């Protein structure tokens, strides 16, 4: 499929976006019933197409969210990362967030491999934006463990660390308790303590204080 090669070139992505609705029907059929290799390649294209609201809605309407979550649950770490990248894009639009939550995307995202955690954590941050109840749900389902495994891995970024803080920052007591646990665990690791510095610890402390 030639459009898969085109999708990897930044200079050609505007072409895919312009013709996205014409391609989506075929792509989502492959995503649902194609081979594992074909599904992975389709996710690469969908990652380029899913930056627009119209395409995100089309992916949702054609069952793309369920297919992407199935890939996250059953495929290789590389496939998980690519599928999580598409889900991250979809979660940036308010109209598709509810569907992601209804499909129990939260439980799936919290169990992905380290390779996919950059996308999965950002996706979680988008999903729970301005919803303290969902932040509490994520904290109870293992967001702290997700934080710990991410910082224990070799793949990390301050941007994602900030997203973790955003996930946990709210006025609900239960989440503030989870934030306190995060501070405690990070404080036990000298390297993490040095790397995080002023980026994440002060916001977590502010959350603990209910500010």
Long-range contacts (C-beta under 8 A, 24 or more apart in sequence): 1-41, 3-45, 4-41, 4-42, 4-44, 4-45, 7-44, 7-45, 7-47, 7-48, 8-44, 13-48, 16-45, 16-48, 16-49, 17-48, 17-49, 17-51, 17-52, 17-55, 20-49, 20-52, 20-54, 20-55, 20-58, 21-54, 21-55, 21-58, 23-49, 24-49, 24-55, 24-58, 24-59, 24-62, 25-62, 28-59, 28-62, 28-63, 28-64, 28-67, 31-64, 31-67, 31-68, 31-71, 32-63, 32-67, 36-75, 36-79, 39-67, 39-71, 39-75, 39-79, 40-71, 40-75, 40-78, 40-79, 40-82, 43-68, 43-71, 43-79, 43-82, 43-83, 43-85, 43-86, 44-82, 46-86, 47-82, 47-85, 47-86, 47-89, 50-86, 50-89, 50-90, 51-89, 53-93, 53-95, 56-89, 56-90, 56-93, 56-95, 56-96, 57-93, 57-95, 57-96, 59-86, 59-90, 59-96, 60-90, 60-95, 60-96, 60-99, 64-90, 65-90, 65-96, 65-99, 65-100, 65-103, 65-105, 66-103, 69-103, 69-104, 69-105, 69-108, 72-108, 72-109, 72-112, 72-116, 73-108, 77-113, 77-114, 77-115, 77-116, 78-115, 80-112, 80-113, 80-115, 80-116, 81-112, 81-113, 81-115, 81-116, 81-118, 81-119, 83-116, 84-109, 84-112, 84-116, 84-119, 84-120, 84-123, 85-119, 87-119, 87-120, 87-123, 88-119, 88-120, 88-122, 88-123, 88-126, 91-123, 91-126, 91-127, 92-126, 97-126, 97-127, 100-127, 101-127, 101-134, 106-134, 106-137, 106-138, 106-141, 107-141, 110-138, 110-141, 110-142, 110-143, 110-145, 110-146, 114-149, 114-150, 114-153, 114-155, 115-155, 117-146, 117-149, 117-150, 117-153, 117-155, 117-160, 118-155, 118-157, 118-160, 120-146, 121-146, 121-150, 121-160, 121-163, 121-164, 121-167, 122-160, 122-163, 124-163, 124-167, 125-163, 125-164, 125-166, 125-167, 128-167, 129-166, 132-170, 132-171, 132-172, 132-175, 133-172, 135-167, 135-168, 135-169, 135-170, 135-172, 135-175, 136-170, 136-172, 136-174, 136-175, 138-167, 138-168, 139-167, 139-168, 139-174, 139-175, 139-178, 140-174, 140-178, 143-167, 143-168, 143-178, 144-168, 144-178, 144-181, 144-182, 144-185, 147-182, 147-185, 148-185, 151-186, 151-189, 151-192, 151-195, 151-196, 156-195, 158-199, 161-196, 161-199, 161-200, 162-199, 162-200, 162-203, 164-200, 165-200, 165-203, 165-204, 165-207, 168-204, 168-207, 169-203, 169-204, 169-206, 169-207, 170-207, 171-210, 175-207, 176-207, 176-208, 176-210, 179-204, 179-207, 179-208, 180-208, 183-208
